[in-house]
Amino acid sequence: MRRSSLSTRLYRRVLLLLALTGLAMGAILYTVASREIARASDAQLVNASRLLYMMMQDELAAGILTAHGKHLSDADDPLLSAEERNAFQASYDWCMFAVFWDGKVVAQSGWGAPVSLIPRQQGLHDFTAVGDHWRSYGLPGHDRKLLIVVAERHSIREFSIVPVLRQLALPLLMLLAAGMFMLWWTLRRSLSEVNRLTSTLYDRSLADLTPLAPMDWSSELEPLIVALNKLFARLGEAYEQEQAFTDDVAHELRTPLAAIRAQAQLLSRTAPTLPNDDISRLIKVVDRANDLVDGMLVMARLNATTVSRRSVDVHALVAEVVAETVMNLPPDAMEFTVTPDHIVRWRCDAASLKIALSAVIDNATRHARSGGQVDIAIMRSMDRLVLTIGDRGHGVEAADRDRLLRRFERGTSASPGSGLGLSIAVKAMALAGGMIQLDNRQDGVGLLVILTLPADLD
């Protein structure tokens, strides 16, 4: 199952939260708007009844209503002329009216609900007539016998959100798309700090336990930076203890091994009756144990090596390693060639590359000394540096090449060795960001070790 990224999950959750918030705000706005519209409609009912009352002031002053004690038809109603009713309808075409005098209808509009169903009480009331819901307001006159009632349908008072949404659909969709894009962009920008922290930690070597500076990171990452620094401190203490333990063990092992070797050499000189072959085998075993101790010590120290990339004269570095190797060989034991013979600079970790070169060249002098020649070539291109170390030994079968790069793996050579040389080179090259391959020489017999370092993009 494919895992979603942190930014995708955050984006979905924030989007869901915004959608729920938007719906809640829409519901609240709809409720408030409906309430305000109802309040405004009630106010209009009150105004309409007052307008109607004002239009009847002349008739009231003339005592026409007092003289009316009977129901008047629409045709001969003297309270409101046809022009006045038309004027009222033009101002309030959404409502009807009825005028009561002493409980009897003395004037009414020619439209709307039946007068018999209209509430004859002052104030606001709801009622139903002919399948419609109505809202009415009763306005009493100065004479308590007069009651003016104005009513309107509920349907005209209801606020419909559909027409509003239809008009706002396109702008809302464009705003929504822009908002989603901005939200995604903001999340990606905010999480770029996490990607930078990941790159910083990924580029570090195992031994680089330098604390991270909290001021270089956002405040949200400060707890994580503090936790990482505490972890680095604990790992540093563990490395120091491991290094101290390895040094102590190496020292304690070297001393008795040196004593055993010295006693074996003394026996070979003072006791000529003893078999020399046995003493020689004993000395070889002691030498191999010494090599094993040295190799394990180098492996342990590689774990604590801090990678420091800089511009390195690779030709001078190779020459230095060759010179150190020649000092430990008998005169004229091997011939070394290094090409080209000029400066080749490359940005890399000099310490790791030197350890790898020393291990590979030492391996060649041990197992291919009979060939008498080691050829080292340095090839530089735009994206990589390649060093080849070729001897004139018996070479290595293709099936054994990967195996010999592992620890404690040895070839068929009878030469002494710990089985750690090439594995040390592998670890050193990995620490330097490179790789190592084994192949046979194309210009004759012999093993060809290829060290490759990619360009440092930083």
N, C-alpha and C positions, 0 to 999 in steps of 0.2 A: 504494500500500500504506500503510495507516494505521500510524503509528508508535506504539508503546506508551510510556507515560510512564515516567519514571525510578522513581517510587514503585511502579508495577505490576511493573516488571522486578525491582526489589529484593525486592518482596513474593514474587514467584514463586521467586526464588533462595533467599531465606531459608526459605520454606516447604519447598522441596525439600531444603535442608540439614537442616532440623528433621526432615523425614520420614525421611531416610536415617539421621540420628542416632538417631531413635526406633527404627527397625528394628534398627540395630546394637545398641542397648542392650537391646532385647527379646531378640535372639538370645543376647547374653551372659548376661542374666538366666535365660533358659531353660536354657542350658548349665550354669550354676552351680547352678540349682535341681535339675536332673536329677542332677547329681553329688552334691549334698547328700542328695537323696532316696535315692540308691543307698547312700550311706554310712550313712544312718539305717536303711535296710532291712537292711543287713549287721549293724548293731548289734542290731537286733531278732532276727535269726536267732541271734546269739550268746546273747542273753538267753533266747530260747526253749529253746535246747539246755541252758543252765545250769539253767533252771527244771525241765526234764525230768530232768536229772541229780539235782537236789535232791529231786524227788518219788520217786526210786528209792533214796534213802539207806537207808530201813528194810530194803528187800529186799537191798541190798548188804551191810548189816551182818549180816543173818541168813544170808548165804552161799547164798542161793537161786541167784544167777547161777553160783556155783562148782559147784553141783550140776547145773546145766543144761549139758550138753554137747551138747545136741541142739536142733533147731529146734522152737519152740513155736507152736502155732496161736493165732489171735486169741481163740478161745473159752476156752482153758484157760491163757492167759498169766498167771502169778502175779506178774509184775513190776509191771504196771499194771492196776489194777482198772478196770472200766467207768466208775466215777465219776471216777477220776483222768484217764482219757483224755478224758472229757467236759469236765472242768475245763481240760485243756490246750487242747482245741479251742475252748472258750469264750474262753480268753485269746488264742489264736493261731489263729483260724479260717481264716487265709489260708495256713497251711503244714501240712506233713506231717512225720512223724518215723519213724525206724527205729533200733532198738538192736541193736548187734552185740556178741557175746561170742566172742572168738577167731575172728572172721571170719564167724560164723554169726549169723543173725537170731534174736534172742531176744524181741523185742517190736517192734511196728510199729503205725502208725495204720491205720485202715480206709479211708483215702482217699488220693488223690494218685497219684504215679507208681509203677510196679512196683518192688518192692524190689531186684530183680536189676539195675536200671539205675542205682541210686543209687551215687555214688562212695563207696567205703569207705576214705576217707582223711581225716585231720584237716585243718582249715582250710577256706577258701572255694573252691568249685568251681562251674563251669557245666556243665550237661549237658542232653541232649535226650531226652524220653520221650513217646511217643504224640503226636508232632507239636507238643509244647509245649517251650519253653525254660525250664529250671529253674536256680535258684541254691541251693546247699547249703552247710552248714557242719558240719564234723565235729569233735565235742568228745571228746577222749580222757579216760578216767577215770584215777583213781590207779593202778588196775591196768591196765596197757597193753593187756590183752585186751579191755577195754570201750571201745566207740566209739559215741557218740550222734550221729546225723546228723539235722539238721532242714533241710528244703528248702521252697522256695516258687516259684511261677511268676513268670517275668520280667514277664508282662503286668500283674501287680498292683503291680510295682515301677516301671513306666513312668509318667512324669509326662505327662499329657495337658493341653495348653493350651486345647483346644476348650471344655471346660466352664467354664474360668476366663474365656475371652473371652466366652462366652455370658452370663455373669453381669455382666461389666464392660462389655458393649457400650453400653448406654444412658449410663452415667456417662462412658465414654470419648468417645462422640459429643458429649455436651454439653460436656465439657472441651475437645475438639478445636475445636468451633464457637466457644467463648469465646476460646480461644487464637488462632484465626485472626482473630477480630475485634480482639482486643487488639493483635496483631501489625500489622494494617493501620492501626489508629488510631495506634500508636506510630510507624510509618513516616511517616504523614502529618504527625504533629506534628513529627517530626524534620526532615522536608523543608520545613516551613513557613519555615525560615530561608532556603532557596533561593528560595521565592516572594517573601519580603520583599526579598531582594537584587535579584530581577528587577524588582519594583515600584520600588525605589529607583533603579535604573539607567534604567528606562523613563521615569520622571518627570523625569529630568534633561534639560537642554537640551544642545545640541552644545557649548556653550562652558563648561558647568559641569564643570570638571575637578578639583573639590575632592577631596582624598584621603578615602577612607573610614576611619573610626576602627576599628581592629582590635578594640578592646575592646567595641564594640557588637555583635560577632558571635561566634558560637560558635568554639571552638578548631579544630574541623574545617574551618571555612571560612577560617581565618587565611591559609593559603598562597594561596588564591584572592584574598583581599582584598589581600594584599601584591602579587600579580601585577597586579591591577587598578590599584592605586596607581602601580606602575611604568609601566603603560601610560598612565595619566592624565598622568604626568610627561612621558613622551615626546611625547604629543599636545600638551601645553601648550607644550613647546619648539617643536614644529612650527608651532603656531598663531602663536607670537610671531615666528618667522622669516618666516612668510607675511605677517603683519601689517606687519612691518618692510619686507619687500620691496614690499608694496602701497603703503605710504606713500612709499617712495623713488621708486617708478615714478610715482605720482601727482604728486609734487613735480617730478620731472624732466620730466614731460609738460606740466604746467601752465605752467612757465616759458617754454618755446618757443612754446606756444599763445598765451600772453599777449603775447609779443613779436610774433607774426604778426598778432594782432588790432590791436595798436597801430600796426604799420607799415601795415596796410590802412586804418585810420582816417586816418593821416597822409597816405597817398597820395590819399585821397578829398578832402582839403582842399588839398594842395599841387599836385596834378596834375589840374586840372579837365578836361583833355582826355581822361583815361582814362574808359572806360565805367563809369558808376556801378553799373550792374546787376552787372557782374562783381565789383566790389569788395564789393557787398552780399552776393552769393552766397558770396564768400570769407569774409566776416565770419560768415555763418550757419553755414558749415561749421566754422569755428573754434569758434563757440558750441556747436554740436552735439558737437564733440570734447570740449569742456570738460564738457558735461553727461554725456557717456559716461564720462569719467574720474571725475566725481563719483559717478555711479551705481555704477560698479564698486568704488569705494572704500567706498560704503555697503554694498554686497553683501558685501564682504570683512569689514567690521567687524561685520556681523550675525552672521557665523560665530563671532566672538569675544565676542558679547554674552552676559552671564550673566543668566538670567531670575531676577527677584526679585519675587515677587507680594506685593502689599500693597493696602490699601484706597486707591483713587485717586479723586479728584474728576474724573470724566470730563468734566464740563461745563467746568471750569477748564482741563483739558488741551486740549480742542477750541478754547477761546478763545485759548489761548497759540499754538497752531499757526496759527489764522486771523490773529492779530496779526502773527506773523512773515511770513506770506505777503503780507499787505497792504503791509508795509513794502517789499517788492520789486516792487510793482505801481504803475503810474502812478495818480495821484489819480483817484478815481471810476471806475476801470477795471472793478471788479466790486462787486457787493453781496452780502454774506454774511448769512444768517439762521441762528440756532442755536436750536432748541427741544428741550426746555423751557428756560426762562431761570433755572433754579435748580440747586442742587447735585444731582448724580447720582453716587453713590459705587458703586464696583464693585471687587472684588478681582481685580487683574490685574497684568501687568508693564507699568509706565508707559512705559518706554523703547521697548519693541517697538510698543506701541500708538501712541505719538507718531510713530515712523518710518513706520508704515503710514498714519496720518492725513496726515502731511506729503506722502507720495508721492501719495496719492489727490487731495488738494486741489491740489497742484502740477500734477497731470495735468489737473484740471478747469480751472485758470487758463490752461494752455497751449493746450488743444485746444477749449475751449468759452468762450473769453473773449468771443466775439461775442454769446453769450447774455446776458452781463452779470449773471448771478445764480448763486449757489451756495447751496443750501438743505441745512442739516445738521440731522438729527433724531436724538435719543438716546432709545431705548426700552429700558426695563428690565423684566424679568419675573423670576419665581422662579428659572428655570434658565438664563437667557441675557441677554446685553446685545447689543442691535443698534444699530448706527450706520449711517445712510444719508446719503450725500453725493450730491446730485442737482444737475446743471448744466442749462443750457438750450441745450446745443449740439445737434448733429445726431443724437446717440445712436449706438448700435452695432448692426449687424445681428446677429441671434441666432446666425448661423453663425460670426461672428468673435469672440464673447465669450470662449470658452475660449482661443482662439489668442492674444488680446491679453494674457492673463495670463502668457504665457511670455516668456522673455527675448528681447530684440532683435526683438520683434514690434511692428509699428506699424500704425495704422489708415490710413484714406484722407485724414486731415487733412493739410494742407500746413504745419501749424505745426511748428516745430523740436522735436526731442525725440530722446532716445537709445534709446528702446524698452525702457528698464529700469524706468520708474516703477512700473507696475502689478506687475511681477514682484518689485520690492522690497517692495511692500505685501503680496504673497502670502507672501513669505518671512518678513516681520516678523509677520504674523498667525499663520503656522504656528508660529513661535517662541513666540508668546504663547498658543498652544493654540487659536486660532480659525481662521476661514476667511473667504474673500472671494468675492462673487458679483457679476456684472454683469447689469444689467437696464435696460430703458427706463422712463422715468417714466410713471406712469399718469395724471398730471394735465397732460399736454402733451408736447412734444418734450423730449429731453434724456436723458443717461445717468444711471442710478442705480447707485451702487456701494454694496454692502451688506457691512458688516463685522460678523461675529458672534463673540461671545466666550461660551463656555459658563461656567456657574458653577464656581468652584473648589471641588471637593468636599472638599479638605483643610481 
